[in-house]
Structure formats: C-alpha cells, structure tokens
Amino acid sequence: MSNKVLVIDDDESIIWVIKKTLEPLGYGITSRTRLASGLRALDNHRVVLLDLMLPDGNGLDGLREIHSSSPDTIVIMITAHAQMQSSITAMKEGAYDYLEKPFDIEELKIVVEKAFRDLLIREELRELKKTAFETESPLIVGKSPGMLKVFKDIGRVAPKDITVLITGESGTGKELVAKAIHYNSRRSLGPFVAINSASVPKDLLESELFGHKKGAFTGAVEDKRGKVEAAGGGTLFLDEISEMEPGLQAKLLRFIQEKDFTPLGSTEPVKADVRIIGATNKNLREAVAKGTFREDLYYRFNVVQIKLPPLRERKEDITLLVKHFLKDAAEKLETGEKDLAKEARAAIMKFDWPGNVRELENVIKRACVLSSGSVIEKKDLLLEDDTSGSIKEFLEEKLKRYLKDMTKATNCNLYDTVLSEVEKALIAIVMKETGGNQLKSAKILGINRNTLRTKIKEYKIK
C-alpha cells in the first residue's frame, strides 16, 4: 500500500514542519499550496492533509470533491482558524480527523500513523469479504459464453457508482450478481441490504424501504429505520422491482435522483448515500407499455443492464455446478463424498431446468441426503420428467403383490391404510438418512416442522 501523503496548504512553514516530522518515518510527502493543483495531484495519495482556508477555495469543498472522486482516501483537516461549526461540519462531511495549527508534532505523527493503520485494516477487510463471497457464492460459476459476458459486465460496472438492472428468470442467481458487484466496488466495506418487493405486502413495502415514525399508521408503535437507511454507505438490492406500486415507484425515483427520502409520518428529509441495484424476471419494457411501471424509473434503472442466461442455455456449466453442489452437500449436510452414476449425469444434462440453478442445487442436495452409498443413481434425482413414472411403477409393483391378500379382509379401510403406511415409511426413511434431524427432514419432505413432529409421534417413529 502506498505511504504517500499529500499536503494542501498555502503556509510553507507548515509544509516544512510536516515534511520534517513525517519523512523520517518513511512517508513520502507531496505538497501543493492551492486547492485546484492539490486536487489534480491526488493520484495515488491515500492520506491528505487539507487546509480549511486556501487562496482559491474552501477546504470543505475540497473535502467533498475528494470523497466524491476517491471515497477511500482519508482526509485530515488542518486550520489556524478553528471554530466549533467548521469542526462539526468537517466531521459530518467525512473528515477523518481535525488538527488545529500550530499542531503538536506527536499528535500529527499519531493521527497519520493511525490513518495508515486504518487503511490497512480496510484493505484486509475488503480481501476477507471478497474471499467470503467467493466461498459462499458457488452459483456464480461457469465457462459458457453467456456467463463469461456476465463476469465481464460485473467487472465493468462494479467500480462505477451507477444504478444497475439485473434481469433473468427466477433461480438464475440475480442476487449473487448484485453481491459480486457490491464486493468488488468501493462500497465493499459498507452493508449489502436486500429486499424482495414481491415478498412484502404492498401496503407495508414503503415502510420497509423508507422507514416510518411512531404513529404514522395503525401498528406503528415506534420509529422504524428502513432498508434504504440501513444500506447507508453500501448497496441496496431491490429484487422484483416490477412489483412496486406506482406511488412507491415515484418515491424511489426521487430518492435515486436526490439521494434523500422522507420516512412515513415525517416531514424531515433524510440523506442516504446508497447505491441501488435492481432486479426483475419480468420484461420492464412491456410493463412500461402497459403503464404498470414508470418510464422515467425504467430509464433510471436501465443505465446498465446485466442479463443472466437460463441454465438450459448454458448446459456446459452444469458439470461445474454439480461438482460444487456435491462438495457443498458433503461439507454442510455431512452426506459424505458422492458422485453421479452415468445415467444420472445423462438425465441431468437432458433436463431443461425450469427452476434454473436453484432447482439444480435442490435436486443435487436432496439426492445426496436420500441416496444410499457413494453413488447417486438416476432414480435418486427424482426429476420431474421421471418422478411420476418411476414412483408410480414402484408403487404399482409393490401393491400388486399384496393387494389380493389385503382385499380379502373385510373392513380393511384400504385407502387410509395404504396412505398412512406410505407416509410412515417415507418419514422413517428420511429421518434415518438425516440422522434424526427434524429440521433437515422437514425441509426435504417439504412440510412444516410441527407437522413432522406430530407425524413422528402419531406413527411412533424413533
């Protein structure tokens, strides 16, 4: 990391003192006596000592410009005219610290050394977040032309603080692309906040986004901070933006333009420094034509569009994804190392995957849990194309063998008996495969955990 310090001050004696203090410690000092020339010299300087009063401008204006063009740069304000309001304003505008002339030499050393330590910590955090993202995002893998284009698009837009629209079918990994943009941007140390517009009741969505004041509506018993404010300094991911009501679309548009909003029940606008990334599985152009989506908001979102291809159009990526999901299941579900039989691999490649990557992940992990041994057979996949036939044939084969004897009994209540026995056997098998883990079993069976608990008790499954 560069250890260069830029000093912007019109007092040559101050510059001399700073050089004599910091150069013996290994810092490279560049100095400028005017604001304009200082801003042009910013380059690779990570720490700036900026005078509050300069011949050609105000240091606070310089502070704002530096943070706009280089948000990671640390700015330490220095002045001979310290006033309470200027100090407060400088810190509110994002100054790292504030030194009053004539400043103490030891204090100068401490502040500059601390600034460079904090820069190093930021770099380490950024690398840790990138590593964590790479570890936690197995779905963004691929070598197909479509995915290579997506990776290039992420690389192009991540450093630029612009609004992005991600499009693609459900299950293609739109949120993961949004996270990739965030973690590779200057905002990577800030929060990543996601909200799905379709999953929140429409009458509560505005409150979820922008927050509310106590008493704003029935049930608003206390102030609530919205997702926009929570994402301050970071990225807000708005999934399924096409589901927003027109009135809320207008409020969102204003926020994107002005960078401020007003919580429900309040008259005071709130500033928020947030990057917006939107996503949709709908055709927004058609929504605009139908009048359900604002045209001006569409153009605000559509500055850059990243389109995710469906899995059926990038089948060369399936092998890579399967490999990763098998490894993930072995580590997180403790299923042991498993592989696919030849017929199972062929079935996976033939399948169209209407649920895309999310469906593939679910199928592989379910098969890892339910299959016996280290090889996953075709029947273990329970793919929709095969499920109806294979399960039907299996049940018919078993039932035919016992149906004659069962029908001889009077009042045997055949329907209820068969259903309960199948249900009991299915639950018992899944519980055994998961080692008695009820939460995991409920997820695999697709039923509520309380329902599963009741069935276990009813069938006396151990």
C-alpha positions in Angstrom: 0.0 0.0 0.0 1.3 3.5 -0.9 2.6 5.5 2.1 2.4 8.8 0.2 0.9 11.9 2.0 -0.5 14.9 0.1 -0.4 18.2 1.9 -2.6 21.0 0.5 -1.7 24.2 2.5 -0.6 27.7 1.5 1.6 28.0 4.6 5.1 27.0 3.5 6.3 26.8 7.2 3.5 24.2 7.9 4.6 22.2 4.9 8.2 22.3 6.1 7.2 21.1 9.6 5.1 18.2 8.2 8.0 17.1 6.0 10.5 17.2 8.8 8.1 15.2 11.0 6.9 12.5 8.6 9.7 11.9 6.1 12.0 10.3 8.8 9.2 7.9 9.5 9.2 6.7 5.8 6.3 8.7 4.5 6.6 10.3 1.0 5.3 13.9 1.2 3.9 15.8 -1.8 2.8 19.4 -1.3 0.6 21.9 -3.1 -0.3 25.5 -2.0 -3.6 25.8 -3.9 -6.7 23.7 -3.8 -7.0 23.2 -7.6 -3.5 22.0 -8.0 -3.8 19.8 -4.9 -6.9 18.1 -6.3 -5.0 17.4 -9.6 -2.2 15.9 -7.6 -4.4 13.4 -5.7 -3.4 10.3 -7.8 -2.2 7.5 -5.5 -2.2 9.5 -2.3 -4.2 7.6 0.3 -3.9 10.3 3.0 -4.4 14.0 2.5 -3.7 16.8 5.0 -6.1 19.6 3.8 -6.1 23.2 5.0 -9.5 24.7 5.7 -8.8 28.1 4.2 -7.0 28.2 0.8 -6.3 31.1 -1.6 -8.5 29.6 -4.3 -11.2 27.8 -2.4 -12.7 26.4 0.8 -11.2 23.2 2.2 -14.6 21.8 2.9 -15.4 22.0 -0.8 -12.2 20.1 -1.5 -13.1 17.5 1.1 -16.4 16.9 -0.7 -14.7 16.7 -4.1 -12.1 14.2 -2.8 -14.8 12.0 -1.3 -16.8 12.1 -4.5 -13.9 11.1 -6.8 -11.9 9.0 -4.3 -14.1 7.8 -1.4 -11.4 5.6 0.1 -9.0 8.5 0.6 -8.5 9.6 4.2 -8.7 13.4 4.6 -7.3 15.1 7.8 -8.4 18.8 8.0 -5.9 21.4 9.4 -6.5 25.0 10.1 -5.3 28.0 12.1 -8.9 29.3 12.4 -10.6 26.5 14.4 -14.3 27.1 15.1 -16.9 24.8 16.5 -19.1 24.9 13.5 -16.3 24.3 11.0 -15.1 21.4 13.0 -18.5 19.9 13.2 -19.1 20.4 9.5 -15.8 18.9 8.6 -16.5 15.7 10.6 -20.1 15.5 9.2 -18.7 15.7 5.7 -16.5 12.7 6.4 -13.1 14.2 7.5 -11.0 11.6 9.3 -9.7 14.0 11.9 -9.2 17.7 12.6 -5.9 19.3 13.6 -5.6 22.9 14.8 -2.4 24.9 13.9 0.1 25.1 15.4 -0.4 21.4 16.0 1.5 19.2 18.3 4.2 17.2 16.4 3.5 14.0 18.3 -0.3 14.4 17.7 0.5 14.7 13.9 2.5 11.5 14.0 -0.2 9.6 15.9 -3.0 10.8 13.6 -1.2 10.0 10.4 0.1 6.6 11.6 -3.5 5.7 12.8 -4.8 6.7 9.3 -2.5 4.4 7.5 -3.3 1.5 10.0 -7.0 2.0 9.3 -6.3 1.9 5.6 -4.5 -1.4 6.0 -7.4 -2.8 8.1 -9.9 -1.7 5.4 -7.8 -3.5 2.7 -7.7 -6.6 4.9 -11.5 -6.4 5.5 -12.1 -5.9 1.8 -10.0 -9.0 0.9 -11.7 -11.1 3.6 -15.1 -10.1 2.3 -14.1 -11.0 -1.3 -12.8 -14.3 0.0 -16.0 -14.9 1.9 -18.1 -14.0 -1.1 -16.1 -16.4 -3.3 -16.6 -19.1 -0.7 -20.3 -18.5 -0.3 -21.3 -18.0 -3.9 -20.9 -21.3 -5.7 -23.8 -20.4 -8.1 -21.7 -17.8 -10.0 -19.6 -20.3 -11.7 -19.4 -21.1 -15.4 -17.3 -21.2 -18.6 -20.1 -20.7 -21.1 -20.0 -17.6 -23.3 -23.1 -16.2 -21.6 -21.6 -16.4 -18.1 -18.2 -15.0 -19.3 -20.1 -12.0 -20.6 -21.8 -11.6 -17.2 -18.4 -11.7 -15.4 -17.1 -9.1 -17.7 -20.1 -6.9 -17.1 -19.7 -7.2 -13.4 -16.1 -6.1 -13.7 -17.0 -3.1 -15.8 -19.8 -1.8 -13.6 -18.5 -2.7 -10.1 -16.1 0.3 -9.8 -18.6 2.8 -11.2 -21.1 4.1 -8.7 -24.1 3.7 -11.0 -27.5 2.1 -10.9 -27.6 -1.4 -12.4 -30.5 -3.5 -13.6 -30.1 -7.3 -13.4 -32.6 -9.4 -15.5 -33.2 -13.1 -15.8 -35.5 -15.9 -14.9 -36.2 -16.9 -11.3 -33.4 -19.1 -9.9 -30.6 -17.7 -12.2 -28.7 -16.0 -9.4 -29.6 -12.3 -9.7 -28.8 -11.6 -6.0 -25.4 -13.2 -6.3 -24.6 -11.0 -9.2 -25.6 -8.0 -7.1 -23.4 -9.2 -4.3 -20.5 -9.6 -6.7 -20.9 -6.0 -7.9 -21.0 -4.8 -4.2 -18.0 -6.7 -3.0 -15.9 -5.6 -6.0 -16.9 -1.9 -5.6 -15.6 1.0 -3.4 -18.6 0.3 -1.2 -17.5 -3.2 -0.3 -16.8 -2.3 3.4 -20.4 -1.0 3.7 -23.5 -3.1 4.1 -25.3 -5.1 1.4 -29.0 -5.0 2.1 -31.5 -6.9 0.0 -35.3 -6.7 -0.2 -37.7 -8.7 -2.4 -40.6 -6.4 -3.4 -42.8 -9.4 -4.2 -42.4 -10.9 -0.7 -43.5 -7.9 1.3 -47.2 -6.9 1.4 -47.7 -3.9 -0.9 -49.1 -1.7 1.9 -46.0 -2.3 4.0 -43.4 -2.0 1.3 -42.9 1.7 1.6 -42.3 1.4 5.4 -39.8 -1.4 4.8 -37.9 0.7 2.3 -38.0 4.2 3.8 -39.0 3.5 7.4 -41.7 5.3 9.5 -42.2 7.4 12.6 -44.2 6.3 15.6 -47.9 6.8 14.9 -47.5 7.0 11.2 -50.2 4.3 10.8 -52.1 1.8 12.9 -49.5 -0.6 14.4 -46.6 1.9 14.1 -45.8 1.8 17.8 -42.2 3.0 17.5 -39.9 4.6 15.0 -38.5 2.2 12.4 -35.4 2.5 10.2 -36.0 1.4 6.6 -33.8 -0.6 4.3 -32.6 2.5 2.5 -31.1 4.0 5.6 -29.7 0.6 6.8 -27.8 0.4 3.5 -26.1 3.8 4.1 -22.6 3.7 2.7 -23.3 0.4 0.9 -25.6 -1.2 -1.6 -29.4 -1.7 -1.6 -30.6 -4.6 -3.8 -34.2 -4.4 -4.9 -35.4 -7.7 -6.2 -38.6 -7.9 -8.3 -38.9 -4.1 -8.7 -41.7 -4.6 -11.2 -44.0 -5.5 -8.2 -43.8 -1.9 -6.7 -46.9 0.2 -6.7 -46.8 3.4 -8.9 -46.8 5.7 -5.9 -43.8 4.0 -4.4 -42.1 4.0 -7.7 -42.3 7.8 -7.7 -40.8 8.0 -4.3 -38.0 5.6 -5.3 -37.3 7.7 -8.4 -36.9 10.8 -6.3 -34.5 9.1 -3.9 -32.3 7.9 -6.8 -32.2 11.5 -8.2 -31.9 13.5 -4.9 -30.3 10.9 -2.6 -32.8 11.8 0.2 -36.2 10.5 1.3 -38.9 11.2 3.9 -40.0 8.4 6.2 -43.7 7.7 6.6 -45.2 10.1 9.2 -42.3 12.6 9.0 -41.7 15.9 7.3 -37.9 15.9 7.6 -36.0 14.6 4.6 -33.1 12.1 5.4 -29.9 11.8 3.4 -28.6 8.4 2.4 -25.5 7.5 0.4 -26.7 4.3 -1.2 -26.0 2.5 -4.5 -29.2 1.0 -6.0 -29.2 -2.4 -7.9 -32.5 -3.6 -9.2 -33.6 -7.0 -10.5 -36.6 -8.4 -12.2 -37.7 -11.6 -14.0 -40.3 -9.6 -16.0 -39.9 -7.6 -19.2 -39.9 -4.0 -17.9 -40.3 -2.6 -21.4 -43.7 -4.4 -21.6 -44.5 -3.2 -18.1 -43.8 0.4 -19.2 -46.0 -0.1 -22.3 -48.9 -1.4 -20.1 -48.5 1.5 -17.7 -47.6 -0.6 -14.6 -44.0 0.6 -14.5 -42.9 4.3 -14.7 -40.9 5.0 -17.9 -38.6 7.5 -16.1 -37.8 5.0 -13.4 -37.1 2.4 -16.0 -34.5 4.6 -17.7 -33.0 5.4 -14.3 -32.6 1.7 -13.6 -31.6 0.7 -17.1 -28.3 2.7 -17.1 -26.5 -0.7 -17.3 -28.4 -4.0 -17.7 -26.8 -7.4 -16.9 -28.8 -10.3 -18.4 -28.4 -13.7 -16.8 -29.0 -16.6 -19.2 -31.2 -19.5 -18.1 -29.4 -22.8 -17.2 -30.9 -24.5 -20.3 -28.9 -22.1 -22.5 -25.6 -22.8 -20.7 -25.6 -26.5 -20.2 -21.8 -26.6 -20.4 -21.8 -25.1 -16.9 -23.9 -27.9 -15.4 -21.0 -30.2 -14.7 -19.1 -27.4 -12.8 -22.2 -26.6 -10.8 -22.9 -30.3 -10.0 -19.4 -30.7 -8.8 -19.7 -27.8 -6.5 -23.1 -28.8 -5.1 -21.8 -32.3 -4.3 -18.9 -30.8 -2.4 -21.2 -28.4 -0.6 -23.5 -31.2 0.4 -20.6 -33.2 1.7 -19.3 -30.3 3.9 -22.6 -28.7 5.1 -25.0 -31.7 5.1 -22.4 -34.2 6.1 -23.5 -36.7 3.5 -20.0 -37.9 2.7 -18.4 -37.7 -0.7 -20.7 -38.8 -3.5 -20.7 -38.9 -7.3 -23.3 -39.3 -10.0 -23.8 -42.5 -11.9 -23.5 -42.3 -15.7 -27.3 -42.5 -16.2 -27.8 -39.8 -13.6 -25.4 -37.4 -15.3 -27.2 -38.0 -18.7 -30.6 -37.3 -17.1 -29.3 -34.0 -15.6 -27.9 -32.9 -18.9 -31.1 -33.8 -20.7 -33.4 -32.0 -18.2 -34.5 -28.4 -19.1 -34.2 -27.0 -15.6 -37.2 -24.6 -15.5 -36.1 -23.5 -12.0 -32.6 -22.9 -13.2 -29.5 -23.1 -10.9 -31.6 -23.0 -7.8 -33.5 -26.1 -8.9 -30.3 -27.9 -9.8 -28.9 -27.2 -6.4 -32.0 -28.5 -4.6 -32.1 -31.7 -6.7 -28.4 -32.5 -6.1 -28.5 -31.8 -2.3 -31.8 -33.8 -1.9 -30.2 -36.7 -3.8 -27.1 -36.6 -1.6 -29.3 -36.9 1.5 -31.7 -39.6 0.2 -29.3 -41.8 -1.7 -27.6 -44.8 -0.1 -23.9 -45.4 -0.8 -21.5 -43.1 -2.5 -23.1 -43.2 -6.0 -26.2 -41.2 -6.8 -28.4 -43.2 -9.3 -30.9 -41.7 -11.7 -33.8 -42.7 -9.5 -32.3 -40.7 -6.6 -32.6 -37.5 -8.5 -36.5 -37.5 -8.5 -36.5 -35.3 -11.6 -40.0 -34.2 -12.7 -39.7 -36.0 -16.0 -39.1 -39.3 -14.3 -40.8 -38.9 -10.9 -44.4 -39.7 -12.0 -43.4 -42.8 -13.9 -40.8 -44.2 -11.5 -42.8 -43.7 -8.3 -46.0 -44.9 -10.0 -44.2 -48.0 -11.3 -42.6 -48.7 -8.0 -45.9 -48.4 -6.0 -47.8 -50.5 -8.6 -45.3 -53.2 -8.4 -45.3 -53.4 -4.6 -49.1 -53.0 -4.2 -50.0 -55.7 -6.8 -48.1 -58.2 -4.7 -50.2 -57.6 -1.6 -53.5 -56.3 -3.0 -55.1 -59.7 -3.3 -54.5 -60.6 0.3 -55.4 -57.2 1.6 -58.8 -57.1 -0.2 -59.8 -60.5 1.3 -60.1 -58.8 4.7 -63.4 -57.1 5.5 -63.5 -53.5 6.6 -59.8 -53.2 5.9 -60.1 -49.5 5.1 -57.7 -50.0 2.2 -57.3 -46.3 1.2 -56.4 -44.9 4.6 -54.2 -47.9 5.4 -52.1 -47.6 2.2 -51.7 -43.8 2.6 -50.7 -44.0 6.2 -48.2 -46.8 5.6 -46.6 -45.0 2.7 -46.4 -41.8 4.7 -44.9 -43.6 7.7 -42.3 -45.4 5.6 -41.3 -42.1 3.8 -40.9 -40.2 7.0 -38.9 -43.0 8.6 -36.6 -43.3 5.7 -35.9 -39.5 5.6 -35.4 -39.3 9.4 -32.9 -42.2 9.2 -31.0 -40.6 6.3 -30.7 -37.2 8.2 -29.7 -38.9 11.4 -32.9 -37.9 13.2 -32.5 -34.2 12.3 -36.2 -33.0 12.3 -35.4 -29.6 10.8 -33.5 -31.1 7.9 -36.1 -33.8 7.4 -38.9 -31.3 7.3 -37.1 -29.3 4.6 -36.5 -32.4 2.5 -40.2 -33.6 2.9 -41.5 -30.1 2.2 -43.6 -30.0 5.3 -43.8 -27.8 8.5 -41.6 -29.0 11.3 -44.5 -29.0 13.7 -46.4 -31.2 11.3 -43.5 -33.6 11.1 -43.2 -33.7 14.9 -46.9 -34.6 15.1 -46.5 -37.4 12.5 -43.5 -38.8 14.3 -45.5 -39.0 17.5 -48.5 -40.5 15.6 -46.5 -43.2 13.9 -44.2 -43.8 16.8 -41.1 -43.3 14.7 -37.8 -43.4 16.6 
